[in-house]
Amino acid sequence: MSREPRLSARHIDLVFQQLEDPGAWPGLESFTEAQYDEHLAHFLRERPDGAIGVFAYGSLIWKRVFAPVAEYRATAHGWQRAFSLRQKRFRGTGDYPGLMMQIDRGGLCEGVLQIVPEAEEPAILADLWRREMSVRPPSYTPRWIDLQIDGEAAPRKAIAFTANPESPNYEPGLDADAVAERLSRACGHWGTAADYLLQTVISLEASGIHDPYLWDLQGRVAQKIEARHPAAFAG
């Protein structure tokens, strides 16, 4: 990795709390097993020819659902990373909601195209659907998007889990300082929002991908934690 982020495990430890899972919030409608299967079957009606690819732009890079048969650096034009999903569970609480990253309309996003092993497609996609979507309407909408691969003239179609503006937890338009403030404080039973950011930055840099938005954000988050804990960073 050519750069060292300012945000570190030391910062994360100052934010972390050991919390219990509060469970699903009242009023949320969860997917049933039958609804997952129906949703996936409907989605696959428009699948392109050949092996299925998944566009990994965040935790799918550093916390994989499957072992891909091949990986490629890929760019999604017209999509950009954004912390636009309010989260009151997992990496946030009802008292202090966190923010989770998605890709939303605009700009471009560099990530990794992961190719699904054909023999394992049904099981892998079933696991992927259950990981990325838990409530109805889902916070992440799966789409077939075009990806540009280095050295290839024609784009490839791949699955990407994108922001859903119809989700009640969709929270777009926050400026970088507001996002950093939330990420510098939020923690849930899965850990801190700041750690999610750090792991994503580290994994992207290790893949040769530098995202200026995330790089700026991790610096802001580190600064806010340092300001609240000056003694921990003295000297």
C-alpha positions as CSV (number, residue, x, y, z in Angstrom):
1,M,0.0,0.0,0.0
2,S,1.5,3.3,-1.0
3,R,-0.2,5.4,1.7
4,E,-0.9,5.1,5.4
5,P,-4.3,6.3,6.4
6,R,-4.5,8.7,9.4
7,L,-7.4,6.7,10.8
8,S,-6.0,3.7,12.7
9,A,-6.9,0.8,15.1
10,R,-6.0,3.2,18.0
11,H,-8.8,5.6,16.9
12,I,-11.2,2.6,16.5
13,D,-10.5,1.4,20.0
14,L,-11.6,4.8,21.5
15,V,-15.0,4.6,19.8
16,F,-15.7,0.8,20.2
17,Q,-18.3,-0.4,22.7
18,Q,-19.3,-3.9,23.5
19,L,-23.1,-3.9,22.7
20,E,-25.8,-6.5,22.4
21,D,-27.9,-6.9,19.3
22,P,-31.1,-5.0,19.8
23,G,-32.8,-7.1,17.1
24,A,-35.0,-5.8,14.3
25,W,-36.8,-2.6,14.8
26,P,-40.6,-2.8,15.3
27,G,-42.6,-2.1,12.1
28,L,-39.9,-3.5,9.7
29,E,-40.9,-6.2,7.3
30,S,-38.3,-8.9,6.8
31,F,-37.9,-11.0,3.7
32,T,-39.2,-14.5,4.0
33,E,-37.2,-17.4,2.5
34,A,-39.8,-17.7,-0.3
35,Q,-39.6,-13.9,-1.0
36,Y,-35.8,-14.1,-1.3
37,D,-36.1,-16.9,-3.8
38,E,-38.8,-15.2,-5.8
39,H,-36.9,-11.9,-5.9
40,L,-33.7,-13.6,-7.0
41,A,-35.5,-15.7,-9.7
42,H,-37.2,-12.5,-11.1
43,F,-33.8,-10.7,-11.1
44,L,-32.1,-13.4,-13.0
45,R,-34.6,-13.3,-15.9
46,E,-32.4,-10.4,-17.3
47,R,-29.0,-12.1,-16.7
48,P,-26.5,-11.6,-19.4
49,D,-24.8,-14.4,-21.2
50,G,-21.8,-16.1,-19.6
51,A,-20.6,-16.2,-16.0
52,I,-22.1,-13.9,-13.5
53,G,-20.0,-11.1,-12.0
54,V,-20.5,-9.1,-8.8
55,F,-19.2,-5.5,-8.4
56,A,-17.5,-5.2,-5.0
57,Y,-16.9,-1.6,-3.9
58,G,-16.9,-1.9,-0.1
59,S,-17.1,-4.8,2.4
60,L,-17.5,-7.4,-0.4
61,I,-13.8,-6.8,-1.1
62,W,-12.6,-7.4,2.5
63,K,-15.4,-9.7,3.8
64,R,-16.2,-11.8,0.8
65,V,-19.3,-14.0,0.3
66,F,-17.5,-16.3,-2.1
67,A,-14.1,-17.2,-3.6
68,P,-14.2,-15.7,-7.1
69,V,-12.8,-17.7,-10.0
70,A,-11.3,-14.4,-11.4
71,E,-11.1,-10.7,-10.3
72,Y,-10.7,-7.6,-12.3
73,R,-10.2,-3.9,-11.6
74,A,-13.4,-2.3,-12.8
75,T,-14.9,1.2,-13.1
76,A,-18.6,1.9,-12.8
77,H,-19.4,5.2,-14.6
78,G,-22.5,7.1,-13.4
79,W,-22.1,5.6,-9.8
80,Q,-20.3,6.9,-6.8
81,R,-19.6,5.9,-3.2
82,A,-21.8,7.7,-0.7
83,F,-22.5,7.1,3.0
84,S,-26.2,7.5,2.5
85,L,-27.8,4.7,4.5
86,R,-28.8,5.4,8.1
87,Q,-28.1,2.5,10.4
88,K,-29.7,1.9,13.8
89,R,-28.4,-1.6,14.1
90,F,-25.1,-3.5,13.2
91,R,-22.8,-0.4,13.2
92,G,-25.1,2.1,14.9
93,T,-27.9,2.3,17.5
94,G,-31.2,4.1,17.8
95,D,-29.6,6.7,20.1
96,Y,-26.7,7.3,17.7
97,P,-27.4,5.9,14.2
98,G,-24.4,5.2,12.0
99,L,-24.1,5.5,8.2
100,M,-23.4,2.7,5.8
101,M,-21.8,3.1,2.4
102,Q,-23.6,2.5,-0.9
103,I,-23.2,3.5,-4.5
104,D,-25.6,6.2,-5.6
105,R,-26.1,8.0,-8.9
106,G,-23.3,10.3,-10.2
107,G,-19.6,10.4,-10.7
108,L,-17.7,7.2,-11.0
109,C,-16.6,4.3,-8.8
110,E,-13.6,2.1,-9.0
111,G,-13.9,-1.3,-7.5
112,V,-13.4,-5.0,-8.1
113,L,-15.4,-7.3,-10.4
114,Q,-15.7,-10.8,-8.8
115,I,-16.6,-13.7,-11.1
116,V,-19.0,-16.2,-9.6
117,P,-18.1,-19.9,-10.1
118,E,-20.8,-21.3,-12.4
119,A,-21.2,-24.6,-10.5
120,E,-21.9,-22.7,-7.2
121,E,-24.1,-19.9,-8.6
122,P,-27.4,-20.9,-6.9
123,A,-25.9,-21.1,-3.4
124,I,-23.6,-18.1,-3.8
125,L,-26.4,-15.8,-5.1
126,A,-28.8,-17.0,-2.4
127,D,-26.2,-16.1,0.3
128,L,-25.5,-12.8,-1.4
129,W,-29.2,-11.8,-1.5
130,R,-29.6,-12.6,2.2
131,R,-26.5,-10.7,3.2
132,E,-27.3,-7.5,1.3
133,M,-31.0,-7.4,1.8
134,S,-32.8,-8.0,5.1
135,V,-35.9,-5.8,5.1
136,R,-38.6,-4.7,2.6
137,P,-38.2,-2.4,0.9
138,P,-34.5,-3.3,0.8
139,S,-31.9,-0.6,1.5
140,Y,-29.7,-2.0,-1.3
141,T,-31.3,-2.6,-4.7
142,P,-29.5,-5.1,-6.9
143,R,-29.1,-4.0,-10.5
144,W,-27.2,-5.1,-13.6
145,I,-24.8,-2.2,-14.3
146,D,-22.1,-1.7,-16.9
147,L,-18.5,-2.0,-15.8
148,Q,-15.4,-0.9,-17.7
149,I,-12.5,-3.3,-17.3
150,D,-8.9,-2.3,-17.9
151,G,-7.8,-3.4,-21.3
152,E,-11.3,-4.3,-22.6
153,A,-13.2,-2.2,-25.1
154,A,-16.7,-3.4,-24.4
155,P,-18.2,-3.0,-20.9
156,R,-19.3,-6.0,-18.9
157,K,-22.7,-6.4,-17.1
158,A,-22.4,-7.2,-13.4
159,I,-24.6,-7.3,-10.3
160,A,-24.2,-4.2,-8.0
161,F,-26.1,-3.5,-4.8
162,T,-27.0,0.2,-5.1
163,A,-28.7,2.8,-3.0
164,N,-32.5,2.6,-2.9
165,P,-34.1,6.0,-2.6
166,E,-37.4,4.3,-1.5
167,S,-35.8,2.9,1.6
168,P,-37.0,4.7,4.8
169,N,-33.3,4.7,5.9
170,Y,-32.0,6.5,2.8
171,E,-30.3,9.7,3.9
172,P,-28.6,11.4,1.0
173,G,-27.0,14.8,0.8
174,L,-25.0,15.0,4.0
175,D,-21.8,17.0,3.6
176,A,-18.4,15.4,4.3
177,D,-18.1,16.9,7.8
178,A,-21.6,15.7,8.8
179,V,-20.8,12.2,7.6
180,A,-17.4,12.2,9.4
181,E,-19.1,13.3,12.6
182,R,-21.5,10.3,12.5
183,L,-18.8,7.8,11.5
184,S,-16.5,9.1,14.3
185,R,-19.1,8.2,17.0
186,A,-21.3,5.4,15.8
187,C,-21.0,1.8,17.1
188,G,-23.3,-1.2,17.1
189,H,-23.0,-4.9,18.0
190,W,-21.0,-5.5,14.8
191,G,-18.5,-2.8,15.7
192,T,-17.8,0.8,14.7
193,A,-18.7,2.7,11.6
194,A,-15.2,4.1,11.6
195,D,-13.7,0.6,11.4
196,Y,-15.9,-0.2,8.3
197,L,-14.5,2.9,6.7
198,L,-10.9,2.0,7.6
199,Q,-11.2,-1.6,6.3
200,T,-12.6,-0.4,3.1
201,V,-9.9,2.2,2.6
202,I,-7.2,-0.3,3.4
203,S,-8.6,-3.0,1.0
204,L,-9.0,-0.5,-1.8
205,E,-5.4,0.8,-1.5
206,A,-4.2,-2.8,-1.4
207,S,-6.0,-3.4,-4.7
208,G,-4.4,-0.3,-6.2
209,I,-7.5,1.8,-5.9
210,H,-7.3,5.3,-4.4
211,D,-10.7,6.9,-3.7
212,P,-10.3,10.6,-2.9
213,Y,-13.7,10.8,-1.2
214,L,-13.0,8.0,1.2
215,W,-9.4,9.1,1.8
216,D,-10.6,12.6,2.8
217,L,-13.3,11.1,5.0
218,Q,-10.9,8.8,6.9
219,G,-8.8,11.8,7.7
220,R,-11.8,13.8,8.9
221,V,-13.0,10.9,11.1
222,A,-9.5,10.6,12.7
223,Q,-9.4,14.3,13.4
224,K,-12.7,14.2,15.2
225,I,-11.7,11.3,17.3
226,E,-8.4,13.0,18.2
227,A,-10.2,16.2,19.2
228,R,-12.4,14.2,21.6
229,H,-9.5,12.3,23.1
230,P,-6.5,14.7,23.0
231,A,-4.6,12.8,25.8
232,A,-4.6,9.6,23.8
233,F,-2.7,11.4,21.0
234,A,-0.5,13.7,23.0
235,G,3.2,13.5,22.0
